[in-house]
Each structure stands twice: as C-alpha cells, then as structure tokens.
Amino acid sequence: MAPTPNQALSQSAQLQELTKKIDEQNAKIDMLSQQILKLELEITNHRPGVMIGEGTPTPSSSTSTSTAAPEALAKADNGNSHVVARGETLTSIAKMHGVSVSELQKYNHIDNPLKLQAGQTLLIPPSPVPSPSSSGE
C-alpha cells in the first residue's frame, strides 16, 4: 500500500529535479521579461503615447491612459496598482513590488496566472514596512 523507500526516494528526486528545472525556466522568463520592459520603455520614450501590445484600449481606460502607461511602468511607486505590460509575468511583477506571487494572485483573485494580459491592471497588496526608521527620511 505505501510506496517502498526506494520508490519514495526516486519520486522525491524526480520532484526536486523538476522543481529545479522550473526555477531555472522562471529565472530565464523573468530576465527576458525585464529586457522586454526596458526595450518597450525605450521605444515609448522615442515615440510617446505608443505602447507595444496595446492594439485596443481597455473598456475601463480613459484617453489619458496611453500617456500615463509609461510612467506607471517606469515608476509604479504608489504601490496601489500596476498596469501589466506585454511580456510581464506575475513573478516579475511581484519582484518589482516586493510582494510574493501568491499574495499578488490572492489579492487580485487570479486563478490562472497564465491568463495575464497586457493592459490589465493589478492591485498591489500592501507590504509590511521593514522598519519604522525608514519613514523618517
């Protein structure tokens, strides 16, 4: 009924190997996503108002969104929301804002992280302040 010690060890080794491969692929995806974002920002700086991957405006957006998008991508300091750019992943967005992927997913009620779309607005969960002395500056 229970797996033998050899079977359990073999399954554990396979899981560890798969986890390592997934982590490596996620790291590559994150690196590529960051490169894509940098290139999009460069293009946007040369041609204001044009964002790659934005063929049609989202229903909830206003006409000023296209000019605000580069600033939201470049800064996103307000910590309240993030407009998803083409090529971004939940992992890269979570890293940008210092939150975990699971927090971001739960906060935005995302069941399938593969269905992120460019132009989608994600709410960023508040992250705990590491130390009270940092607010003095």
C-alpha positions as CSV (number, residue, x, y, z in Angstrom):
1,M,0.0,0.0,0.0
2,A,2.7,2.6,1.0
3,P,5.5,3.1,-1.5
4,T,8.7,1.4,-0.8
5,P,11.6,3.6,0.5
6,N,13.3,3.3,-2.9
7,Q,10.2,4.4,-4.8
8,A,9.6,7.4,-2.4
9,L,13.3,8.4,-2.8
10,S,13.0,8.1,-6.6
11,Q,9.8,10.2,-6.7
12,S,11.4,12.8,-4.4
13,A,14.5,13.1,-6.6
14,Q,12.3,13.5,-9.7
15,L,10.3,16.2,-7.9
16,Q,13.4,18.0,-6.9
17,E,14.8,17.8,-10.4
18,L,11.5,19.1,-11.9
19,T,11.4,21.9,-9.3
20,K,15.0,22.9,-10.2
21,K,14.1,23.0,-14.0
22,I,11.0,25.1,-13.3
23,D,13.1,27.5,-11.2
24,E,15.6,27.8,-14.0
25,Q,13.0,28.5,-16.6
26,N,11.2,31.0,-14.4
27,A,14.6,32.9,-13.9
28,K,15.0,32.9,-17.7
29,I,11.5,34.2,-18.2
30,D,12.0,36.9,-15.6
31,M,15.2,38.0,-17.2
32,L,13.6,38.1,-20.7
33,S,10.6,40.0,-19.3
34,Q,12.8,42.7,-17.8
35,Q,14.7,43.0,-21.1
36,I,11.4,43.4,-22.9
37,L,10.2,46.0,-20.5
38,K,13.4,48.0,-20.9
39,L,13.0,47.9,-24.7
40,E,9.4,48.9,-24.5
41,L,10.3,51.9,-22.3
42,E,13.0,52.9,-24.7
43,I,10.5,52.8,-27.6
44,T,7.9,54.7,-25.7
45,N,10.4,57.4,-24.8
46,H,11.2,57.8,-28.5
47,R,7.5,57.6,-29.6
48,P,5.3,58.9,-26.7
49,G,1.8,57.6,-26.5
50,V,2.6,54.3,-28.2
51,M,2.9,51.1,-26.2
52,I,3.8,47.7,-27.7
53,G,1.0,45.2,-27.3
54,E,-1.7,47.9,-26.9
55,G,-3.8,47.4,-30.0
56,T,-7.2,48.4,-28.5
57,P,-7.9,50.4,-25.4
58,T,-9.4,48.6,-22.4
59,P,-13.0,49.4,-21.7
60,S,-12.2,51.0,-18.3
61,S,-9.4,53.2,-19.6
62,S,-9.6,56.8,-20.4
63,T,-7.9,58.6,-23.3
64,S,-5.1,59.8,-21.0
65,T,-4.1,56.2,-20.1
66,S,-1.8,55.8,-23.1
67,T,0.4,58.7,-21.9
68,A,0.3,57.6,-18.3
69,A,1.2,54.0,-19.0
70,P,5.0,54.6,-19.4
71,E,5.1,56.4,-16.1
72,A,3.2,53.6,-14.4
73,L,5.6,51.1,-15.8
74,A,8.7,53.1,-15.0
75,K,7.8,54.2,-11.6
76,A,4.8,52.4,-10.1
77,D,5.9,53.8,-6.8
78,N,2.4,54.5,-5.5
79,G,2.2,50.8,-4.6
80,N,-1.5,50.6,-5.3
81,S,-1.7,49.2,-8.8
82,H,0.3,48.0,-11.7
83,V,-0.6,48.0,-15.4
84,V,0.6,44.7,-16.9
85,A,3.0,45.2,-19.9
86,R,3.4,42.7,-22.6
87,G,5.9,40.0,-21.5
88,E,5.4,40.6,-17.8
89,T,4.7,37.6,-15.5
90,L,3.2,37.5,-12.0
91,T,6.7,36.6,-10.8
92,S,8.3,39.7,-12.4
93,I,5.5,42.0,-11.2
94,A,5.7,40.6,-7.6
95,K,9.5,41.1,-7.6
96,M,9.1,44.7,-8.8
97,H,6.7,45.5,-5.9
98,G,8.4,43.4,-3.2
99,V,5.4,41.0,-2.7
100,S,5.1,37.3,-3.2
101,V,3.4,35.8,-6.2
102,S,0.8,34.1,-4.1
103,E,-0.1,37.4,-2.4
104,L,-0.5,39.1,-5.7
105,Q,-2.5,36.2,-7.0
106,K,-4.9,36.1,-4.0
107,Y,-5.2,39.9,-3.8
108,N,-6.3,40.0,-7.5
109,H,-8.4,36.8,-7.4
110,I,-6.3,35.3,-10.2
111,D,-7.0,31.6,-10.7
112,N,-4.9,31.1,-13.8
113,P,-1.7,33.2,-13.8
114,L,-1.1,32.3,-17.5
115,K,-4.1,34.5,-18.5
116,L,-2.4,37.8,-17.6
117,Q,-3.0,40.3,-20.4
118,A,-1.2,43.5,-21.4
119,G,-3.1,46.5,-20.2
120,Q,-4.6,44.6,-17.3
121,T,-4.5,46.5,-14.0
122,L,-3.4,44.5,-11.0
123,L,-3.8,45.8,-7.4
124,I,-0.7,45.6,-5.4
125,P,-1.2,44.3,-1.8
126,P,0.3,46.5,0.9
127,S,3.7,45.1,2.1
128,P,4.7,45.4,5.7
129,V,7.2,48.2,6.4
130,P,10.5,46.6,7.4
131,S,11.5,49.3,10.0
132,P,9.9,52.4,11.4
133,S,13.2,54.4,11.0
134,S,12.9,54.3,7.1
135,S,9.9,56.6,7.2
136,G,11.8,59.4,8.8
137,E,13.5,60.4,5.5
